[in-house]
Amino acid sequence: MKKEQLIDLYYQMVLIRRVEERGAELYQAGKIGGFMHLY
């Protein structure tokens, strides 16, 4: 893979992780209803 592709994949992984972490925070604070798998 080219360096640009690797950087893009890394950026996407970091973004996904941030969304997961924020979702977990909101779920634990009771701001998201239903069920959320938190690993």
C-alpha positions as CSV (number, residue, x, y, z in Angstrom):
1,M,0.0,0.0,0.0
2,K,1.1,3.5,-0.6
3,K,1.9,5.8,2.3
4,E,-1.2,8.0,1.5
5,Q,-3.5,5.0,1.7
6,L,-2.0,3.9,5.0
7,I,-2.4,7.4,6.5
8,D,-6.0,7.5,5.3
9,L,-6.7,4.1,6.9
10,Y,-5.1,5.2,10.1
11,Y,-7.2,8.4,10.2
12,Q,-10.4,6.3,9.7
13,M,-9.4,3.9,12.5
14,V,-8.8,6.8,14.9
15,L,-12.1,8.5,13.9
16,I,-14.0,5.2,14.4
17,R,-12.4,4.8,17.8
18,R,-13.3,8.3,18.9
19,V,-16.9,7.8,17.8
20,E,-17.0,4.5,19.8
21,E,-15.5,6.2,22.9
22,R,-17.9,9.1,22.7
23,G,-20.8,6.8,22.2
24,A,-19.8,4.8,25.3
25,E,-19.6,8.0,27.3
26,L,-23.1,9.1,26.2
27,Y,-24.6,5.7,26.8
28,Q,-23.1,5.5,30.3
29,A,-24.4,9.0,31.0
30,G,-27.9,7.8,30.0
31,K,-28.1,10.1,27.0
32,I,-28.4,7.2,24.5
33,G,-31.3,4.8,25.0
34,G,-31.5,1.1,24.2
35,F,-28.4,-1.2,24.2
36,M,-24.9,-0.5,23.3
37,H,-22.1,-3.1,23.1
38,L,-19.1,-1.7,24.9
39,Y,-16.7,-4.6,24.3
